[in-house]
Amino acid sequence: MNIHEYQAKKLLKDYGAPVSEGRAVLRAEEAKSAAGELDGPIWVVKAQIHAGGRGKGKFKEASAGEAGGVRITKSVAEAAEEAQKMLGRTLVTKQTGPAGKQVNRIYIESGADIARELYLAVLVDRATSRIAFVCSTEGGMDIEEVAHSTPEKVQTFTVDPASGISGFHGRQVAFALGLEGKQVKQCVALINTLYKMFVEKDCEMLEVNPLIVTTDGDLKCLDAKMGFDSNALYRQADILALRDETEEDPKELAASKFDLNYIALDGEIGCMVNGAGLAMATMDIIKLYGSAPANFLDVGGGATTEKVTEAFKIITSDPNVKGILVNIFGGIMRCDVIAEGVIVAVKEVGLQVPLVVRLEGTNVELGKKIINESGLNVIAADNLSDAADKIVKAVKG
């Protein structure tokens, strides 16, 4: 689960990390009073969407020379005007894709005098099974290009969970960033703070880009992006309360409410599979036979008829879906349960596209019997290759 920058800044501030003062704006009429609560002479107006690259992004139907999703203003009135201009419009960045994302929230923040821009992130390093700090002296909007072209400028330090965080880790980061004097002490304190918050709040990723050195020689978190482990949200009620459902794909949101693992893709064949490995194999073989998957959907090992029905509804709600492939290997999951769910869903939602079903495993004969006697126009498949071949041919005509 991701949150907005202004929410991340509030968390950082609560833990004692240095951030600028700012105000969130959800309605245009609030912009002027929000900006008026901040000291100038510079006010920074930032579009709040769950995507990076806002500064270099462009609004749809933007006029020539119009700035992107981050704008520098020099008065309360100008800050309010720019906030009002952005609200309700669609911002397109490298991370949103061509469809872009609608800006429903604005963050107005006090400006900062920047001497240097640095990069700092905390994440889970799966290679070492440790929390890692990633840092670079080349912070700012071009960090992706830095990582691609000059990876030696990006350094990583991991924390052994047995010994935990210590001042040594903060000094490692400080020296890698070329900090000196009081900045080293500030960096050690910041690293300790970020680690503590990362662990206590079940973070998956925390990115500060840029981490700046001000002209007074102090460190400050000028931007912040945070993601959290969705599997731990049951014990993070305060974090769950920050969820902005308007930023999420409606189909993925609906799937999460039924504990379905669903990710929307841009293909034409909807997939319903049990098990992440089998789901990925199914997507691969669809590509091999000349088409593309419209989604990743793992109904899990213990899915009920209700969950299967909801999964089918989610797949059919995607207008890009031209055919559906149900591929079930029944171990814990029983084939008859899947069959019953498919029948219920088809009768409730209707079947407007070809449907291929491949069942194997526990109660497979009963599952096939349920489908064969349903009277529905379902194409049966004997194995995965046969299923992929049949659904691609059905979609391609």
C-alpha positions in Angstrom: 0.0 0.0 0.0 1.3 3.4 -0.9 0.6 6.8 0.6 0.9 10.4 -0.5 3.9 12.6 0.0 2.2 14.8 2.6 1.2 11.8 4.6 4.7 10.4 4.5 6.1 13.8 5.6 3.7 13.8 8.6 5.0 10.3 9.6 8.6 11.5 9.2 7.9 14.6 11.3 6.2 12.4 14.0 9.3 10.4 14.3 11.5 13.5 14.5 13.0 13.6 11.0 13.6 17.1 9.5 10.9 18.2 7.0 9.5 21.5 5.8 6.2 22.9 7.0 3.4 22.1 4.6 -0.4 22.0 4.2 -2.6 19.5 2.3 -5.3 20.9 0.1 -8.3 18.8 -1.0 -10.6 21.5 -2.3 -9.7 24.6 -4.4 -11.3 27.0 -1.9 -8.9 25.8 0.8 -5.7 26.7 -1.2 -5.4 30.3 -0.2 -5.9 29.8 3.5 -3.5 26.8 3.5 -0.8 28.8 1.8 -1.4 31.7 4.1 -0.4 29.5 7.1 3.1 29.1 5.7 6.0 31.5 5.8 7.5 32.7 2.5 9.1 34.0 0.5 8.8 30.8 -1.5 5.8 28.4 -1.6 6.2 25.1 -3.4 2.9 23.6 -4.9 3.0 19.8 -5.5 0.4 17.5 -7.1 -0.2 14.5 -4.9 -0.5 11.2 -6.9 0.9 7.8 -6.3 3.7 8.1 -9.0 7.1 9.6 -9.3 8.4 12.0 -11.9 5.8 14.7 -11.1 8.3 17.6 -11.7 8.9 16.5 -15.2 5.3 15.4 -15.8 2.8 17.1 -18.0 -0.9 17.7 -17.6 -3.2 16.6 -20.3 -4.3 19.4 -22.6 -1.6 21.6 -21.0 -0.9 25.0 -22.6 2.6 25.7 -24.1 5.2 26.2 -21.5 3.0 25.2 -18.6 4.9 23.7 -15.7 4.4 20.1 -14.5 3.2 18.8 -11.2 5.7 20.7 -9.0 5.6 24.5 -9.2 7.6 27.2 -7.4 5.6 30.3 -6.4 6.5 33.6 -4.7 3.2 34.7 -3.0 0.2 33.2 -1.2 -2.1 34.3 -4.1 0.2 32.7 -6.7 0.4 29.5 -4.7 -3.4 29.3 -4.3 -3.8 30.0 -8.1 -1.4 27.2 -9.1 -3.1 24.8 -6.7 -6.5 25.5 -8.1 -5.1 25.1 -11.7 -3.9 21.5 -10.9 -6.8 20.1 -8.9 -9.0 17.8 -10.9 -6.7 17.6 -13.9 -4.8 14.5 -15.2 -1.0 14.4 -14.7 1.0 12.2 -17.0 4.5 11.0 -15.8 6.9 8.2 -16.8 5.4 6.2 -13.9 1.7 6.8 -14.6 1.8 5.6 -18.2 -0.1 7.5 -21.0 -3.4 7.4 -19.1 -2.0 9.6 -16.3 -3.6 10.1 -12.9 -6.1 12.6 -11.8 -4.9 15.1 -9.2 -7.3 15.2 -6.3 -4.9 16.5 -3.6 -2.3 19.2 -3.5 0.5 19.8 -1.0 1.7 23.4 -0.5 5.0 23.5 1.3 7.5 26.2 2.5 10.4 26.6 0.1 14.0 25.6 1.1 17.4 27.0 0.2 19.2 24.1 -1.4 23.0 23.8 -1.4 23.1 20.1 -2.4 20.6 17.4 -3.5 21.2 13.8 -2.3 19.4 10.5 -2.6 18.5 8.2 0.3 16.2 5.2 0.4 15.4 2.3 2.8 14.1 -1.0 1.4 14.0 -4.7 1.9 17.0 -6.3 0.1 15.7 -9.7 -0.9 19.1 -10.9 -1.9 20.5 -10.6 1.6 17.1 -10.7 3.5 18.0 -7.5 5.3 16.9 -3.9 5.4 19.2 -1.9 3.2 20.0 1.8 2.9 20.6 3.0 -0.7 22.2 6.4 -1.2 23.8 8.6 -3.8 25.4 12.0 -4.1 23.3 12.5 -7.3 19.9 13.1 -5.9 17.0 14.8 -7.7 14.7 14.2 -10.7 17.4 12.3 -12.7 18.2 9.6 -10.2 16.8 6.9 -12.5 19.2 7.9 -15.2 22.1 8.0 -12.7 21.3 4.4 -11.6 21.1 3.3 -15.2 24.2 5.1 -16.6 26.5 5.4 -13.6 25.5 2.7 -11.1 28.8 3.1 -9.3 27.4 6.4 -7.9 24.7 4.5 -6.0 25.9 2.7 -2.9 24.0 0.2 -0.7 24.6 -0.7 3.0 22.6 -3.5 4.7 21.8 -3.9 8.4 22.3 -7.3 10.1 19.0 -7.9 12.0 21.0 -9.8 14.7 22.9 -6.7 15.8 20.4 -4.0 14.6 21.0 -0.4 13.7 24.0 1.5 15.1 25.9 4.8 14.6 28.2 2.9 12.3 25.5 2.6 9.6 24.7 6.3 9.8 28.4 7.2 9.4 28.7 4.8 6.4 25.9 6.7 4.7 27.2 10.1 5.7 30.7 9.4 4.3 29.2 7.9 1.1 27.2 11.2 0.7 30.2 13.3 1.3 28.8 14.9 4.4 31.0 16.7 7.0 30.9 18.4 10.3 27.5 18.6 12.0 25.9 16.9 8.9 27.5 13.6 9.9 25.8 13.7 13.3 22.5 14.7 11.7 22.8 11.8 9.2 23.4 9.3 12.0 20.3 10.5 13.8 18.3 10.4 10.5 19.4 6.9 9.7 18.4 5.7 13.2 15.0 7.4 12.8 14.3 6.0 9.4 15.2 2.5 10.5 13.0 2.7 13.6 10.1 3.9 11.6 10.7 1.3 8.8 10.5 -1.6 11.2 7.7 -0.3 13.5 5.4 0.7 10.6 6.1 -2.4 8.4 7.4 -0.4 5.5 8.4 -2.0 2.2 10.0 1.1 0.8 10.9 4.6 2.0 12.5 7.0 -0.5 13.8 10.5 0.3 14.6 12.2 -3.0 16.0 14.6 -2.7 17.5 14.6 0.8 19.0 18.1 0.8 21.8 20.0 2.5 20.5 23.5 3.1 22.6 26.7 2.7 22.8 26.7 6.5 24.5 23.2 6.3 21.6 21.2 7.7 19.9 18.0 6.3 16.3 18.1 5.4 13.9 15.5 3.7 12.6 17.6 0.8 10.4 14.8 -0.7 9.2 11.4 0.6 7.6 8.3 -0.9 6.5 5.4 1.3 5.1 1.9 0.6 3.9 -0.6 3.2 3.6 -4.3 3.4 -0.1 -5.0 2.7 0.1 -8.3 4.6 0.9 -6.4 7.8 -1.9 -3.8 7.6 -4.0 -5.7 10.1 -1.7 -4.4 12.8 -1.2 -0.9 11.4 -4.6 0.7 11.7 -3.1 4.2 11.6 -1.4 3.4 8.3 -4.5 1.7 6.8 -6.5 4.9 7.6 -4.2 6.8 5.1 -5.2 4.6 2.2 -6.4 6.6 -0.8 -8.6 4.2 -2.8 -9.0 6.7 -5.7 -5.3 6.1 -6.5 -5.8 2.3 -6.9 -7.1 0.3 -9.9 -10.8 -0.4 -9.1 -10.3 -4.0 -10.1 -7.3 -4.5 -7.8 -9.1 -2.7 -5.0 -12.1 -5.0 -5.4 -9.8 -8.1 -5.4 -8.1 -7.0 -2.2 -11.4 -7.1 -0.4 -11.7 -10.8 -1.1 -8.1 -11.7 -0.5 -7.5 -12.2 -4.2 -4.0 -11.5 -5.6 -4.9 -9.5 -8.7 -2.7 -7.2 -10.9 -4.2 -5.6 -14.0 -2.1 -5.9 -17.2 -2.7 -4.7 -20.8 -3.4 -7.9 -22.7 -6.6 -9.5 -23.9 -6.9 -12.8 -22.2 -8.2 -12.8 -18.6 -6.6 -15.5 -16.4 -7.9 -17.2 -13.2 -5.4 -19.5 -11.7 -4.5 -20.9 -8.3 -0.9 -20.4 -7.2 1.5 -17.6 -8.1 3.9 -19.9 -10.0 1.1 -21.5 -12.1 -0.3 -18.1 -12.8 3.0 -16.9 -14.1 3.4 -20.0 -16.2 -0.1 -19.5 -17.6 0.8 -15.9 -18.6 4.0 -17.1 -20.2 2.3 -19.8 -22.3 -0.4 -17.3 -23.5 2.4 -15.1 -24.8 4.1 -18.2 -26.4 0.9 -18.9 -28.3 0.7 -15.4 -29.7 -1.5 -13.4 -27.3 -1.1 -11.5 -24.0 -2.6 -11.8 -20.5 -5.0 -9.1 -19.3 -4.2 -9.8 -15.7 -2.4 -11.8 -13.1 -5.0 -13.4 -10.8 -4.2 -16.0 -8.1 -7.3 -17.2 -6.3 -5.2 -19.0 -3.7 -5.1 -22.5 -2.4 -8.2 -22.3 -0.3 -10.6 -20.3 -2.4 -14.4 -20.6 -1.8 -17.1 -20.5 -4.4 -17.7 -16.9 -3.3 -14.1 -15.9 -4.0 -14.1 -17.6 -7.4 -17.3 -15.8 -8.3 -15.8 -12.4 -7.3 -12.7 -13.2 -9.3 -14.7 -14.0 -12.4 -16.7 -10.7 -12.0 -13.4 -8.8 -11.7 -12.0 -10.3 -14.9 -15.2 -9.7 -16.9 -15.3 -6.1 -15.7 -12.2 -5.4 -17.8 -13.3 -4.1 -21.2 -10.0 -5.3 -22.7 -10.7 -8.9 -22.0 -11.6 -10.8 -25.2 -11.4 -14.3 -23.7 -10.9 -16.0 -20.3 -8.7 -18.9 -19.4 -9.4 -20.8 -16.1 -6.4 -22.9 -15.2 -6.7 -24.9 -11.9 -4.5 -27.5 -10.4 -6.3 -28.9 -7.4 -4.1 -29.7 -4.5 -5.6 -27.9 -1.5 -8.0 -26.3 -3.9 -10.7 -28.6 -5.1 -11.7 -28.6 -8.8 -15.4 -28.9 -8.0 -15.3 -25.7 -5.9 -13.7 -23.9 -8.9 -16.3 -25.3 -11.2 -19.2 -24.3 -9.0 -17.8 -20.8 -8.7 -17.4 -20.4 -12.4 -21.0 -21.6 -13.0 -22.4 -19.2 -10.4 -20.4 -16.3 -11.8 -21.3 -17.0 -15.5 -25.0 -17.2 -14.6 -24.8 -14.0 -12.5 -22.6 -11.9 -14.8 -23.2 -13.5 -18.2 -20.6 -14.8 -20.6 -19.9 -12.5 -23.6 -16.4 -13.9 -24.5 -14.9 -17.3 -25.1 -14.1 -19.3 -21.9 -11.6 -22.1 -21.7 -11.4 -24.2 -18.5 -8.5 -26.6 -17.7 -8.9 -28.6 -14.5 -6.5 -31.1 -12.9 -6.1 -32.6 -9.4 -8.4 -33.1 -6.5 -12.0 -33.9 -7.5 -11.2 -33.2 -11.2 -13.8 -35.6 -12.6 -16.5 -34.0 -10.4 -15.4 -30.5 -11.5 -15.6 -31.5 -15.2 -19.0 -33.1 -14.6 -20.3 -29.9 -13.1 -19.1 -27.8 -16.0 -20.2 -30.3 -18.7 -23.7 -30.5 -17.2 -24.1 -26.8 -16.7 -25.3 -26.1 -20.3 -22.9 -23.3 -20.6 -20.8 -22.7 -23.7 -17.4 -23.6 -22.1 -14.5 -25.0 -24.0 -12.8 -27.8 -22.1 -9.0 -28.3 -22.2 -6.9 -31.4 -21.4 -3.6 -29.7 -20.4 -2.0 -26.2 -20.2 -0.7 -26.2 -23.8 -4.1 -27.3 -25.1 -5.8 -24.6 -23.0 -3.5 -21.8 -24.2 -3.9 -22.9 -27.8 -7.7 -23.0 -27.6 -8.2 -19.7 -25.9 -5.8 -17.8 -28.2 -7.5 -19.3 -31.3 -10.9 -18.4 -29.9 -9.9 -14.8 -29.3 -8.1 -14.5 -32.6 -11.1 -16.0 -34.4 
